[in-house]
Amino acid sequence: MNRITGLFMIFVVAVLTAVPVLAQDSEEEAKAAPKSSPFPVADPMENKIYEIKHQTAQAMRELLTGMATVYISEQFNTVTVRATPAVHNVVASIIEKYDVPQKTIEFQFFLIKAGNAPGDFSPSKIYGLPEKVATTLNEVAGLTRYKSFQTIDAPFMRTRAGNNVETTGSGEDSYLLRLQGVGVSGEANNHRIRINDFNASFSVQPYRLSVKITDTNSKAFGGTTTQTKRNVSINTSLEFTEGEMIVVGTTQAQSQNDSDSDTSVIVIVTAKIL
């Protein structure tokens, strides 16, 4: 065997010896490398704390229910959310949209006593009554037998959405107005105002068809009139557009003798967002 042939044989043996070693190294590297999955890997879960500035943490949790794991702190008014980054983006946008200052609603009520007593006490002759209210009362008069109208009061009431409010008035005719579950919906210039539970209670002096005099020593006192107040109420829910004027309802104070007319209380309301 000549020199060239010997060198060739040595090269062949070296190659054959190295192939198993290279194959073994490739196998070890394959074992060490992470295995690829045909399915996408889920985003890692993250905990984030959101400070609620205007609403309550409980209200925010109700909005986020079903989207992620949510914990609240009523003491610090915060919401802690455990979710993926993609869900956190949605959570942040929801909180930004709904964590806004509560709207203040101003209501004005017109409390009108109406009766069928004879006389000329038309709505247009009630001093200081806004034209829109007088027009509304004229429409009521056209549908009923009421001839006489008198303003009991025209109270303003302010409250924030989600709150309750009440007011009272005293005098010849006294009242209590209570608004519960006040809310606002819709966008700007198209707000809808809601009162889940509206209650109005009145103690009113009925109109008199004729005045009866009880003579008790007329020489000294000249006589006194005898009248008995009637208690009436309205309990309902209502929803109307901002700026709209509506008749909430009428309630009749039943006459108990021939001297009392059929007297009712008419409640009209309008409201605006401040």
C-alpha positions as MATLAB code, in Angstrom:
seq = 'MNRITGLFMIFVVAVLTAVPVLAQDSEEEAKAAPKSSPFPVADPMENKIYEIKHQTAQAMRELLTGMATVYISEQFNTVTVRATPAVHNVVASIIEKYDVPQKTIEFQFFLIKAGNAPGDFSPSKIYGLPEKVATTLNEVAGLTRYKSFQTIDAPFMRTRAGNNVETTGSGEDSYLLRLQGVGVSGEANNHRIRINDFNASFSVQPYRLSVKITDTNSKAFGGTTTQTKRNVSINTSLEFTEGEMIVVGTTQAQSQNDSDSDTSVIVIVTAKIL';
ca = [
       0.000    0.000    0.000;
       1.567    3.210   -1.140;
       1.666    6.484    0.792;
      -1.373    8.048   -0.961;
      -3.532    5.026   -0.347;
      -2.595    5.010    3.336;
      -3.522    8.639    3.815;
      -6.910    8.067    2.171;
      -7.673    5.155    4.494;
      -6.782    7.236    7.529;
      -9.201   10.016    6.356;
     -12.063    7.553    5.845;
     -11.633    6.065    9.306;
     -11.646    9.580   10.867;
     -14.874   10.540    9.106;
     -16.636    7.341   10.086;
     -15.559    7.825   13.676;
     -16.836   11.445   13.837;
     -20.324   10.809   12.393;
     -21.741    9.039   15.509;
     -20.324   11.821   17.706;
     -22.007   14.557   15.596;
     -25.270   12.651   15.586;
     -25.143   12.293   19.370;
     -24.481   16.055   19.797;
     -27.441   16.947   17.548;
     -29.708   14.662   19.559;
     -28.663   16.257   22.862;
     -29.247   19.767   21.440;
     -32.707   18.758   20.250;
     -33.609   17.494   23.711;
     -32.408   20.701   25.336;
     -34.222   23.050   22.894;
     -37.803   24.139   23.842;
     -40.449   22.228   22.009;
     -42.663   24.288   19.706;
     -46.471   24.060   20.134;
     -49.068   24.166   17.356;
     -51.209   26.364   19.673;
     -50.426   30.039   20.562;
     -49.075   30.639   24.042;
     -51.516   32.617   26.248;
     -50.495   36.074   27.464;
     -49.181   36.082   31.026;
     -51.635   37.082   33.738;
     -51.001   40.419   35.461;
     -52.390   42.091   38.580;
     -53.204   45.784   38.301;
     -54.780   48.190   40.786;
     -57.174   50.816   39.455;
     -58.069   53.834   41.588;
     -61.740   54.772   41.250;
     -62.181   58.534   41.592;
     -65.860   59.327   41.113;
     -67.954   56.147   41.263;
     -67.766   53.325   43.801;
     -65.482   50.314   43.532;
     -68.547   48.095   43.896;
     -70.193   49.744   40.881;
     -67.044   49.194   38.811;
     -66.864   45.537   39.846;
     -70.401   45.015   38.593;
     -69.383   46.440   35.208;
     -66.333   44.163   34.996;
     -68.011   40.948   36.181;
     -67.310   38.102   33.775;
     -64.319   39.771   32.127;
     -61.637   39.006   34.686;
     -60.942   38.191   38.318;
     -61.830   41.351   40.247;
     -61.222   42.328   43.882;
     -62.244   45.614   45.457;
     -61.224   47.686   48.448;
     -64.102   49.781   49.746;
     -61.749   51.509   52.182;
     -59.462   52.829   49.427;
     -62.100   52.673   46.652;
     -59.840   50.657   44.372;
     -60.329   47.750   41.995;
     -57.667   45.055   41.596;
     -57.921   43.079   38.356;
     -56.054   39.901   37.436;
     -56.099   39.446   33.669;
     -54.040   39.325   30.492;
     -52.619   42.546   29.028;
     -55.281   42.502   26.320;
     -58.082   42.315   28.896;
     -56.431   45.037   30.986;
     -56.649   47.343   27.964;
     -60.407   46.761   27.838;
     -60.762   47.180   31.616;
     -58.912   50.510   31.513;
     -61.157   51.831   28.744;
     -64.326   50.802   30.627;
     -63.162   52.489   33.828;
     -62.197   55.638   31.905;
     -65.652   55.754   30.301;
     -67.766   55.138   33.401;
     -65.673   56.536   36.264;
     -66.904   60.081   35.711;
     -68.492   62.630   38.088;
     -72.146   61.943   38.794;
     -74.503   64.327   37.059;
     -76.544   66.763   39.140;
     -80.210   66.964   38.215;
     -82.381   69.960   39.094;
     -86.105   69.288   39.262;
     -88.829   71.910   39.431;
     -92.281   70.861   40.492;
     -95.496   72.815   40.086;
     -98.100   71.731   42.626;
    -101.532   72.954   41.580;
    -104.822   72.601   43.400;
    -107.781   72.327   41.030;
    -111.503   72.181   41.685;
    -114.909   72.563   40.093;
    -115.956   75.441   42.344;
    -117.520   78.284   40.335;
    -115.391   81.307   39.606;
    -112.798   82.584   37.202;
    -109.470   81.256   38.433;
    -108.068   80.126   35.085;
    -104.409   79.086   34.784;
    -103.541   82.216   32.825;
    -104.589   84.359   35.806;
    -102.320   82.618   38.321;
     -99.638   85.194   39.105;
     -96.111   84.185   38.136;
     -97.102   80.879   36.536;
     -94.805   80.105   33.542;
     -96.522   80.073   30.190;
     -95.666   76.429   29.547;
     -97.273   75.413   32.832;
    -100.371   77.500   32.123;
    -100.649   75.864   28.697;
    -100.361   72.423   30.268;
    -103.040   73.267   32.829;
    -105.349   74.613   30.113;
    -105.021   71.255   28.373;
    -105.926   69.506   31.634;
    -108.886   71.867   32.112;
    -110.096   71.092   28.615;
    -110.230   67.391   29.440;
    -111.820   67.744   32.878;
    -114.474   69.735   34.695;
    -111.974   71.736   36.736;
    -112.697   75.476   36.690;
    -110.566   76.847   39.499;
    -106.789   76.566   39.860;
    -104.480   77.652   42.639;
    -100.719   77.212   43.100;
     -99.771   75.298   46.231;
     -96.031   75.682   45.664;
     -93.300   75.410   43.001;
     -90.337   73.793   44.774;
     -86.903   73.109   43.287;
     -85.072   69.897   44.173;
     -81.469   68.972   43.345;
     -79.774   65.612   43.620;
     -77.048   63.534   42.016;
     -77.723   60.522   39.876;
     -78.118   57.457   42.065;
     -79.212   59.415   45.125;
     -82.536   60.096   46.843;
     -84.006   63.447   47.849;
     -87.120   64.818   49.524;
     -88.668   68.153   50.424;
     -91.665   69.406   52.366;
     -93.910   72.442   52.406;
     -96.363   73.749   54.955;
     -99.229   76.204   54.931;
    -102.905   75.975   54.097;
    -101.960   73.055   51.878;
     -98.947   71.013   53.028;
     -96.982   68.385   51.128;
     -94.096   65.925   51.088;
     -92.242   65.066   47.872;
     -89.839   62.098   47.855;
     -87.680   60.978   44.897;
     -85.864   57.629   45.071;
     -83.646   55.950   42.504;
     -82.908   59.029   40.399;
     -80.919   58.232   37.258;
     -79.735   59.688   33.943;
     -79.276   57.880   30.641;
     -78.538   58.858   27.046;
     -75.987   61.191   25.541;
     -75.616   64.977   25.723;
     -78.578   66.897   24.257;
     -80.686   63.762   24.572;
     -80.632   62.919   28.273;
     -83.388   60.807   29.751;
     -84.168   61.408   33.424;
     -85.597   58.582   35.503;
     -87.245   58.414   38.928;
     -87.757   54.827   40.005;
     -90.037   55.718   42.913;
     -91.822   59.072   43.108;
     -94.088   59.729   46.060;
     -96.115   62.891   46.709;
     -98.349   63.271   49.757;
    -100.667   66.233   50.317;
    -102.946   67.565   52.998;
    -105.197   70.027   51.154;
    -108.036   72.369   51.975;
    -110.859   71.643   49.492;
    -112.411   74.447   47.477;
    -115.701   75.671   48.979;
    -118.896   75.829   46.996;
    -120.432   77.935   49.757;
    -119.173   79.109   53.124;
    -120.944   77.743   56.145;
    -120.816   79.888   59.265;
    -121.014   78.325   62.694;
    -122.457   81.064   64.856;
    -120.579   81.034   68.172;
    -121.423   84.275   69.866;
    -121.557   86.361   66.719;
    -121.640   89.546   68.711;
    -118.113   88.921   69.959;
    -116.490   86.952   67.110;
    -118.696   87.385   64.081;
    -118.575   83.665   63.250;
    -115.966   81.123   62.105;
    -115.719   78.828   59.079;
    -115.469   75.080   59.478;
    -113.309   73.158   56.916;
    -111.597   69.803   57.045;
    -108.384   68.992   55.155;
    -108.115   65.952   52.900;
    -105.057   63.695   52.625;
    -104.158   62.485   49.132;
    -101.065   60.963   47.527;
     -99.420   59.916   44.259;
     -96.986   57.020   43.994;
     -95.493   56.172   40.601;
     -92.319   55.852   38.514;
     -91.533   58.106   35.589;
     -89.028   58.798   32.828;
     -88.872   61.851   30.598;
     -86.532   63.886   28.422;
     -84.477   66.733   29.859;
     -86.428   69.986   29.489;
     -89.721   68.225   28.863;
     -92.678   69.291   31.011;
     -94.991   66.476   32.020;
     -98.018   65.957   34.221;
     -96.965   63.366   36.783;
    -100.521   62.775   37.878;
    -103.624   64.084   39.569;
    -105.141   62.909   42.803;
    -108.636   63.715   43.999;
    -109.555   64.824   47.485;
    -113.015   63.308   47.790;
    -115.663   65.755   49.005;
    -117.411   64.662   52.174;
    -120.224   67.222   52.289;
    -122.192   69.403   49.932;
    -120.109   72.480   50.599;
    -116.848   70.959   49.242;
    -116.118   70.862   45.512;
    -114.361   67.984   43.802;
    -110.799   69.123   44.517;
    -107.651   67.560   43.061;
    -103.919   68.124   43.159;
    -102.091   68.252   39.823;
     -98.323   67.591   39.851;
     -96.227   68.896   36.961;
     -92.464   68.425   36.691;
     -89.571   69.434   34.499;
     -85.825   68.849   34.983;
     -82.412   69.739   33.624;
     -78.834   68.500   33.982;
     -76.491   70.996   35.661;
];
